[in-house]
Amino acid sequence: MGDETSTAPGGWLPRKTATERAGVKVVGLVIAWSQSEPERVGQWATIPDKTSVLGRGAGEDDSEARVVFGCARPGAAVVGRPLTSRGLSRRQLALVRKGSALEMARVGRGQVLVNGRVVEKAPLHLSDVIMIENELVLLVAERDLRELGGGASPAFVFGQADPDGIVGESPTSFRLRDEIAFLASRGEHTLVLGPSGAGKEVCARAIHRQSKRAAGPFVARNAATLPPGLIDAELFGNARNFPSTGMRERRGIVGEAHLGTLFLDEIGELPSELQAHLLRLLDAGEYHSLGEDKPRVSDLRLLSATNREPETLKHDLLARLKLRLAVPGLNDRREDIPLLVRHLLQKLMDASQRARFFDPSTNEPRISPDLVVDLLLHSYTTHVRELESMLLVALGDSREAFIDTSDRVRALVRHSPALIEVSDETIRETLSREGGNVSAAWRALGFSSRDALNRVLKKRGIKPKP
């Protein structure tokens, strides 16, 4: 891309010079699920500050501003083709950007839900989820225009895992990749921070793979699993016949990592006195195996990780971990969740499940939009690990040829719609539209379950009419 960004009717990117783009964040939409075009999951569209139309095909005339989705990547912002789903109206939604929010109105046929609730028009904020009938799920997200400028184009296929196994097309994911590349070029010991399940070991392996030590070993161990009383031996090894006759000589994980990288997860679980035993190793590469007087040497780089605050580590150990990498959790990169879902399902399914749940023509898993919405609205605490667990529950509960949400999945979802805001009129209209079917209406209204809607119906004296 040069100084003039490419534009389609309605604008792919605002037409600004490179200087004007600096520091400008624009709000837009990401495709999180598509019935007809699953390969487009992850594509992004800018919403201009004038009313534009989202719908199937091109505009009826050149004067109509249209929302256009494309692959928005550093150095490779490519305009995509118009949406093709026959389930979408040509003029489905009217959208306009107002500051950091969007205004949306339904102008085409088909039901529109925002965060699980039926709407005709609504303000949209970051991380809001829009579902159009059973055709399209969109997530409100933003981009910094500087990150769509020049530079090398990513070499891996859009939406797929990169060579280090990191999945994501969000700005957060590309910033993480940049930080990994920088740390890989350095040799200093490093502390990897981030919540449990965010992928700290994946990032540590990426640093090793891109570093000058890549030809050497990568030794990974969780400090919390080191047996109490044997931690020194596990770390530094022991001499033959020590501490008792017949004991074989062991190098320990420090010796095994010679000329490579030692990844020590949950380093904060090491007792303070054992953290102190690492100091000489980090300064000069020297350590003592148990039962030996002569020091050994291990030329290694330590990548340690913790989900605690860094200050909980022994201060002189922390001082030697000169570099930091902060690994974001899923709540900070929600637009990557649909891509992670696809990636994880490919790993989790056995042959019979793949035959049942994958579309052989596209090699894409068949997933219900309701499940995608639930996973996007969920507040994660153990992140990728938690997402994987929820997918396993969904796989076990799905009875059709697609992976659907279920009562057990919904019981795990930590989001509680403000039901008091759902008016009696909206409830009656939805029940009427669903033919009095409470099982269909509770989803459309954004309730957590059928029972939750029934309780509100009883409290408000509303009787479903067939």
DOVO-686342 format. One line per field, with one value per residue (C-alpha): residue number from 1; x, y negated, z negated. Coordinates in Angstrom, 2 decimals, decimal comma. Each point is the difference from the previous one (the first is absolute). Layout:
# residues N
num	(NUM	...)
X	(X	...)
Y	(Y	...)
Z	(Z	...)
END
This chain:
# residues 466
num	(1	2	3	4	5	6	7	8	9	10	11	12	13	14	15	16	17	18	19	20	21	22	23	24	25	26	27	28	29	30	31	32	33	34	35	36	37	38	39	40	41	42	43	44	45	46	47	48	49	50	51	52	53	54	55	56	57	58	59	60	61	62	63	64	65	66	67	68	69	70	71	72	73	74	75	76	77	78	79	80	81	82	83	84	85	86	87	88	89	90	91	92	93	94	95	96	97	98	99	100	101	102	103	104	105	106	107	108	109	110	111	112	113	114	115	116	117	118	119	120	121	122	123	124	125	126	127	128	129	130	131	132	133	134	135	136	137	138	139	140	141	142	143	144	145	146	147	148	149	150	151	152	153	154	155	156	157	158	159	160	161	162	163	164	165	166	167	168	169	170	171	172	173	174	175	176	177	178	179	180	181	182	183	184	185	186	187	188	189	190	191	192	193	194	195	196	197	198	199	200	201	202	203	204	205	206	207	208	209	210	211	212	213	214	215	216	217	218	219	220	221	222	223	224	225	226	227	228	229	230	231	232	233	234	235	236	237	238	239	240	241	242	243	244	245	246	247	248	249	250	251	252	253	254	255	256	257	258	259	260	261	262	263	264	265	266	267	268	269	270	271	272	273	274	275	276	277	278	279	280	281	282	283	284	285	286	287	288	289	290	291	292	293	294	295	296	297	298	299	300	301	302	303	304	305	306	307	308	309	310	311	312	313	314	315	316	317	318	319	320	321	322	323	324	325	326	327	328	329	330	331	332	333	334	335	336	337	338	339	340	341	342	343	344	345	346	347	348	349	350	351	352	353	354	355	356	357	358	359	360	361	362	363	364	365	366	367	368	369	370	371	372	373	374	375	376	377	378	379	380	381	382	383	384	385	386	387	388	389	390	391	392	393	394	395	396	397	398	399	400	401	402	403	404	405	406	407	408	409	410	411	412	413	414	415	416	417	418	419	420	421	422	423	424	425	426	427	428	429	430	431	432	433	434	435	436	437	438	439	440	441	442	443	444	445	446	447	448	449	450	451	452	453	454	455	456	457	458	459	460	461	462	463	464	465	466)
X	(0,00	1,26	-1,05	-3,39	-1,88	-2,07	-3,71	-3,14	-3,49	-0,60	3,73	2,27	2,21	-0,48	1,91	2,83	3,71	2,46	0,65	-3,69	-0,47	2,49	-1,79	-3,46	-2,19	-3,14	-2,86	-1,29	-1,34	1,65	-1,66	-0,23	-2,19	-1,51	-2,43	0,94	3,60	1,74	3,41	-0,56	-0,02	2,44	-0,46	-0,53	-1,86	0,30	-3,27	0,18	-1,37	-2,86	-2,88	0,99	-1,82	0,99	-1,57	0,36	1,74	1,11	-2,03	-2,85	1,87	3,41	-1,37	-0,97	2,65	0,52	1,75	2,86	1,87	3,58	3,20	1,38	3,61	3,17	1,42	-2,81	-3,40	-1,88	-3,54	-2,30	-2,89	-3,62	-1,90	-1,80	-2,36	-3,47	-1,36	0,98	-2,02	1,77	-0,58	0,13	1,36	0,51	3,12	1,76	3,09	-0,34	3,28	0,96	-3,50	-2,30	-3,68	-1,83	-3,49	-1,58	-1,21	-0,26	-1,93	1,09	0,41	2,94	1,35	2,55	1,64	-2,75	-2,90	-2,36	0,30	-1,17	2,57	2,73	3,26	2,97	3,14	3,27	-0,45	-3,74	-1,17	-2,53	-1,78	-2,01	-2,58	2,05	2,25	2,67	1,59	2,00	2,15	0,60	3,77	2,47	3,27	2,84	0,61	3,75	-0,10	-1,48	2,81	3,29	2,34	0,41	-3,14	-0,54	1,08	-2,61	-3,50	-2,68	-1,89	2,37	2,66	3,34	3,24	0,13	-3,55	-1,44	-3,52	-1,44	-0,53	-0,72	2,35	0,72	1,26	2,25	1,44	0,72	1,81	2,09	0,98	0,93	2,21	1,76	0,58	1,24	2,71	1,23	1,87	-1,05	-2,02	-3,68	-3,14	-3,20	-3,12	-3,65	-3,08	-0,25	-0,84	0,92	2,80	3,19	1,81	-1,01	1,58	3,13	0,42	-0,42	2,78	2,25	-0,83	0,81	3,15	3,65	-0,53	-2,61	2,32	0,44	-2,45	-3,19	-0,58	-3,36	-1,01	-2,74	1,56	-3,23	0,43	3,54	-0,18	0,52	3,39	1,32	-0,14	3,76	0,62	-2,58	1,55	3,70	0,30	2,06	3,27	0,12	-0,73	-1,34	-1,90	-0,02	1,95	-1,42	-1,29	0,83	1,55	-2,51	0,65	-3,17	-2,05	2,63	2,59	-2,45	-0,57	3,71	0,38	-3,77	-2,93	-1,48	-3,66	-0,96	-3,73	-1,60	3,39	-1,78	-0,81	3,69	0,78	2,00	3,18	-0,12	-0,54	3,28	1,72	-0,64	1,90	3,53	-1,32	-1,55	3,11	2,76	-1,64	1,46	-1,84	0,73	-1,47	-0,86	2,95	2,61	2,48	1,11	-2,40	-1,50	-0,84	-3,17	-0,23	-3,74	-2,59	-2,71	-3,54	-2,08	-3,73	-2,49	-3,62	0,77	1,16	3,75	0,68	-0,92	3,30	3,17	1,28	3,53	-1,41	-2,36	2,92	1,67	-3,12	0,70	-2,59	-3,77	-2,66	-3,66	-2,22	-3,59	-3,00	-3,04	-1,95	2,57	-0,24	-3,57	0,06	2,50	-2,41	-1,79	3,37	1,17	-3,24	0,72	3,63	-0,85	-2,78	2,41	2,20	-2,74	-2,03	0,66	-0,60	-3,68	-0,72	1,76	-2,11	-3,11	0,70	2,32	-1,21	2,14	-0,40	1,50	1,86	-1,73	-1,75	-3,76	-0,70	-3,29	-0,10	-1,48	3,16	2,22	-2,03	0,24	3,77	0,42	-2,03	1,62	2,36	3,10	2,14	2,19	-0,19	1,03	-0,13	-3,53	-1,07	1,22	-2,00	-3,18	0,48	0,38	-3,30	-1,67	1,42	-1,30	-3,48	-0,52	-2,43	-0,34	2,56	1,26	1,54	-2,59	-0,24	-1,81	-1,41	3,31	1,95	-2,36	0,37	3,72	-0,47	0,63	-2,10	-3,32	-2,25	-1,83	-3,38	-1,80	0,77	-2,02	-3,42	-3,29	-0,75	3,26	-0,67	-3,55	1,15	2,73	-2,36	-2,50	2,68	1,13	-3,59	-0,06	2,99	1,88	2,89	0,66	-0,84	2,46	2,96	-1,32	-0,52	3,45	-1,14	2,39	-2,48	-3,61	-0,63	1,30	-2,54	-2,80	0,75	-0,25	-3,24	-1,52	1,17	-1,37	-3,20	0,77	-1,54	1,44	-2,64	0,36)
Y	(0,00	-3,49	-3,33	0,34	2,98	2,10	-0,63	1,75	-1,53	-1,12	0,13	2,87	-2,30	-3,71	-1,89	-1,54	-0,57	2,11	-2,97	-0,53	3,70	-0,07	0,79	0,16	2,84	0,82	2,20	2,71	3,54	3,42	3,07	2,54	2,59	0,40	2,64	-0,34	-1,28	1,56	-0,64	-3,74	0,25	-2,58	-2,54	-3,58	-3,03	-3,67	-1,78	-3,55	-3,05	-0,23	2,44	3,16	3,20	3,57	2,63	2,54	-0,94	-3,38	-3,15	-0,76	-3,09	-1,54	-2,67	2,49	0,48	3,72	1,84	2,02	2,74	0,97	1,43	-2,77	0,88	-2,01	-0,70	1,88	-1,69	1,60	-0,91	3,01	0,82	-0,88	2,33	2,71	1,68	0,42	-0,21	-3,66	-2,82	-2,28	-2,74	1,78	-2,53	-3,74	-0,98	-3,23	-0,64	-2,56	-0,38	3,31	1,47	1,02	-0,60	2,91	0,43	3,03	-0,88	3,48	3,15	2,42	-0,30	-1,91	0,68	-2,02	1,87	2,59	-2,48	-0,81	-3,63	-2,22	-2,71	-0,32	-1,71	2,34	-0,09	1,91	3,78	-0,09	3,02	-0,26	3,02	-0,38	2,78	3,20	-1,44	-2,21	-0,78	-3,22	-1,41	-3,71	-0,64	-2,73	-0,46	-2,47	-1,18	-0,06	3,79	0,34	-1,89	1,14	2,73	3,64	1,97	2,99	3,22	2,31	0,57	-2,40	1,43	2,94	0,60	-1,66	2,07	-0,30	1,27	-3,40	-0,52	-3,46	-2,87	-2,66	-2,97	1,45	3,24	-1,79	-2,20	3,19	1,45	-3,17	0,19	3,68	-0,80	-2,75	2,21	2,82	-2,32	-0,61	2,35	-1,19	2,07	-0,83	0,04	0,97	-1,41	0,73	1,73	3,76	1,70	-2,98	1,86	-1,03	3,22	-0,41	-3,46	1,30	2,66	-2,71	-2,07	3,06	0,99	-3,46	-0,43	0,91	2,91	1,65	2,92	0,74	1,68	-1,57	1,42	-0,83	0,71	-1,27	-1,05	0,83	3,68	0,34	2,45	-1,73	0,94	0,97	-3,37	-0,55	3,46	-0,54	-3,33	0,69	3,79	2,18	1,86	3,77	1,81	-3,23	-0,29	3,80	2,89	1,15	-3,41	-0,68	-3,28	-2,51	-3,23	-1,75	-2,27	-2,75	2,34	1,26	-3,58	-0,62	-2,01	-0,46	-1,44	0,95	-0,90	0,03	-0,53	-1,26	-1,05	-1,81	3,40	0,56	-0,68	-3,19	1,85	2,07	-3,11	-1,19	3,17	-1,18	-3,26	1,34	1,98	-3,11	-2,10	2,38	3,22	1,84	2,44	2,94	3,44	1,57	1,90	-1,83	-2,68	-1,05	-2,36	0,88	-2,43	-0,21	-2,54	-0,60	-2,70	0,03	-0,79	0,04	-0,53	-0,97	-1,05	-1,90	-3,58	-0,20	-1,55	3,29	1,44	-0,35	-3,49	1,05	2,73	-2,53	-2,35	2,67	0,53	-3,13	0,38	0,42	1,44	-0,58	2,67	-1,23	2,06	0,66	-2,89	-2,31	1,61	1,16	-0,25	2,87	2,35	1,27	0,76	1,78	2,00	1,30	0,74	1,80	2,08	1,28	1,27	1,26	2,11	3,63	1,47	0,82	-3,50	-1,60	2,05	-1,15	-3,65	-1,18	-1,14	1,99	-2,64	-2,81	1,95	-2,31	1,21	-0,44	-2,19	-1,58	-3,81	0,32	1,76	-2,67	-2,75	1,73	0,39	-3,63	-1,33	2,23	-1,57	2,22	0,76	2,86	-1,18	2,45	2,89	-1,03	-0,45	3,51	1,40	-1,72	1,39	3,50	-0,42	-1,23	2,94	2,48	-1,57	-0,53	2,45	-1,42	-0,32	-3,29	-1,07	-1,87	-1,73	1,86	-0,51	1,18	-2,48	-2,84	0,88	-0,73	-3,33	-2,88	-2,79	-1,05	-2,12	-2,80	1,67	-2,87	-2,00	2,41	-1,60	1,89	-1,21	1,46	3,32	0,20	-0,92	2,64	2,68	-0,87	0,18	3,40	1,31	0,09	2,34	-0,85	2,30	-2,23	-3,33	0,22	0,11	-2,88	-2,14	0,73	1,88	2,51	2,90	0,94	0,15	-3,56	-1,26	2,03	-1,59	-3,49	0,94	1,19	-3,07	-2,41	1,95	0,54	3,08	1,32	0,09	2,57)
Z	(0,00	0,80	-1,39	1,64	-1,39	2,35	-0,11	1,07	0,19	-3,55	-0,83	-0,91	-2,06	-0,56	2,70	-2,01	0,50	-1,97	-2,30	-0,63	-0,75	-2,89	-3,25	1,61	-1,26	1,93	-1,09	2,29	0,22	0,12	1,53	-2,84	1,77	3,45	1,18	3,66	-0,15	-3,02	1,56	-0,57	-3,78	-1,35	2,81	-1,07	1,36	-0,83	-0,64	1,40	-1,82	2,48	0,30	1,86	0,80	-0,84	2,19	2,77	3,22	1,28	-0,33	2,36	1,16	-0,55	-2,33	-2,71	-2,67	-0,63	-2,84	1,50	-1,89	0,69	-1,48	-2,20	-0,87	-0,53	3,44	1,71	-0,25	2,89	1,01	0,19	2,26	-0,88	-2,32	1,96	-2,49	1,46	-3,54	-0,21	1,49	2,44	-2,55	-3,36	-2,52	0,06	-1,94	-0,89	-2,12	-2,78	-1,85	-1,60	0,45	2,84	0,62	1,60	1,44	1,66	3,52	1,53	-0,77	-2,68	-3,74	-1,44	-3,49	-1,94	-2,88	0,27	-0,05	2,90	1,16	2,80	-0,67	-2,60	-0,88	0,35	-2,13	0,05	-0,52	0,72	2,01	2,86	1,46	3,20	0,12	0,37	2,70	-1,53	-3,37	-0,33	-2,79	-0,57	-0,03	0,82	1,88	-0,31	3,55	-0,61	-0,33	3,50	1,67	1,50	-1,06	0,93	0,70	-2,32	1,68	-1,52	1,41	-1,25	-2,95	-0,48	-2,64	0,65	0,00	-3,80	-0,50	-0,92	1,37	0,46	2,43	-2,62	-0,55	-3,45	1,56	2,47	-2,75	-1,95	3,02	0,30	-3,67	0,34	3,01	-1,95	-3,05	2,22	1,31	-3,54	-2,30	-3,43	-2,43	0,31	-2,11	1,82	-1,66	0,60	-1,37	-0,33	3,29	2,20	1,80	-1,78	0,95	3,66	-0,07	-1,76	2,68	2,64	-1,56	-0,02	3,58	1,33	-2,08	0,63	-2,41	2,22	0,86	-3,71	-2,38	-1,33	-3,49	-1,61	-3,57	-2,29	-3,31	-1,82	0,95	-1,38	-2,94	-3,38	-1,43	3,42	1,73	-0,15	1,46	2,74	0,92	-0,40	0,04	-2,34	-0,06	0,32	-3,29	-1,56	-2,27	-0,25	1,50	3,30	1,09	3,61	1,06	1,32	1,87	-1,18	2,24	-0,23	1,52	2,61	1,20	0,74	3,23	0,14	-1,92	-3,37	-0,39	-3,66	-0,33	-3,22	-1,33	-2,81	-1,51	-0,80	-3,67	-0,54	-1,01	3,20	2,10	-1,54	1,25	3,57	-0,36	0,64	2,96	1,54	-0,58	1,12	1,12	-3,00	-2,25	-2,30	0,40	-3,34	-1,41	2,07	-1,10	3,46	1,78	3,35	2,78	2,06	2,80	0,05	0,27	-2,65	1,06	-3,15	-0,30	-2,65	-0,24	-3,18	-0,37	0,78	-3,41	-1,69	1,26	-2,05	0,83	1,00	2,28	1,56	0,62	2,15	2,13	1,98	2,75	-0,22	2,29	-0,88	1,58	0,43	-1,02	2,19	-1,52	1,63	3,45	0,40	3,78	0,04	-1,82	3,17	1,63	-3,15	-0,04	3,51	-0,89	-3,25	1,56	2,61	-2,83	-2,31	2,41	0,75	3,46	-0,59	-1,34	2,95	2,39	-1,83	-0,76	2,81	3,41	2,47	2,72	-2,12	-2,73	-2,48	-3,18	-0,01	-3,05	-1,05	-0,23	-3,50	-1,21	1,55	-1,68	-3,38	0,33	1,04	-2,93	-2,61	-2,55	-0,07	-3,05	1,32	3,62	2,76	-2,46	-0,97	3,62	0,75	-2,93	1,17	3,51	-1,41	-1,87	3,20	1,98	-2,55	-0,08	3,75	1,57	3,50	2,80	-1,42	-3,28	-1,99	-3,32	-2,77	-3,48	-1,43	2,12	-0,91	-3,67	0,39	1,75	-2,38	1,42	-1,43	2,23	-1,79	0,33	-1,67	3,16	2,16	0,22	-0,19	3,54	1,34	-1,74	1,41	3,51	-0,08	-1,34	2,73	2,69	-1,35	-0,08	-3,79	-0,07	-3,22	1,01	3,02	-1,66	-2,92	2,37	2,10	-3,10	-1,43	-3,11	-1,55	0,29	0,66	-3,75	-0,41	2,54	-1,59	-3,38	1,51	1,83	-3,28	-1,92	2,62	0,68	3,70	1,58	3,30	2,74	2,80)
END
